Amino acid sequence: MVSLEETVKNIKPLIDDLDRMVWLAKRNSLEPDDGLTTNESAAIHLYTMQWSNPEKSLYIQLNRTLRNE
């Protein structure tokens, strides 16, 4: 299985503060109760997290990009 850090490496230049948010997501997902791995749980957490500037949030930027494709 690929780590979350490895998974997001290609979008790091596009998303502000991604390293810190990945770290926070993993820190908040150390022992998931739902049977997911830390990386799986952190990926969901990362996608749903809201950055201090909501327009910079991962889900906002990914969804905007997908709509523009």
C-alpha positions in Angstrom: 0.0 0.0 0.0 1.2 3.5 -0.8 1.5 6.1 1.9 -0.6 9.2 1.9 2.5 11.3 1.5 3.4 9.3 -1.7 -0.1 9.6 -3.0 -0.2 13.4 -2.9 3.3 14.1 -4.0 2.3 15.1 -7.5 -0.2 17.7 -6.3 2.0 19.2 -3.7 3.0 22.1 -5.9 -0.7 22.9 -6.6 -2.1 22.8 -3.0 -1.0 25.3 -0.4 0.1 23.9 3.0 -0.5 20.3 1.9 2.4 18.8 3.9 1.1 20.2 7.1 -2.4 19.1 6.4 -1.3 15.6 5.6 0.6 15.5 8.9 -2.5 16.7 10.7 -4.7 14.2 9.0 -2.4 11.4 9.8 -2.0 12.6 13.4 -5.8 12.6 13.8 -6.1 9.1 12.2 -3.5 7.1 14.2 -5.9 4.5 15.6 -9.0 4.5 13.4 -12.0 2.6 14.9 -13.5 1.7 11.5 -11.1 -1.0 10.4 -9.3 1.4 7.9 -5.6 1.8 7.9 -4.1 5.1 9.2 -3.4 6.1 5.6 -6.9 5.3 4.4 -8.5 7.1 7.3 -6.1 10.1 6.9 -6.9 10.3 3.2 -10.6 10.7 3.9 -9.8 13.1 6.7 -7.5 15.2 4.4 -10.2 15.4 1.7 -12.8 16.6 4.2 -10.6 19.0 6.1 -11.2 22.7 5.8 -8.1 24.9 5.5 -8.0 28.2 7.3 -8.8 29.8 4.0 -11.7 27.5 2.8 -11.0 28.2 -0.9 -7.6 26.5 -0.4 -9.1 23.3 1.0 -8.2 20.2 -0.9 -11.8 19.2 -1.7 -12.6 22.7 -3.0 -9.6 22.7 -5.3 -10.0 19.1 -6.5 -13.7 19.6 -7.2 -13.0 22.8 -9.0 -10.3 21.2 -11.2 -12.6 18.2 -12.0 -15.4 20.5 -13.0 -13.1 22.4 -15.3 -11.9 19.3 -17.1 
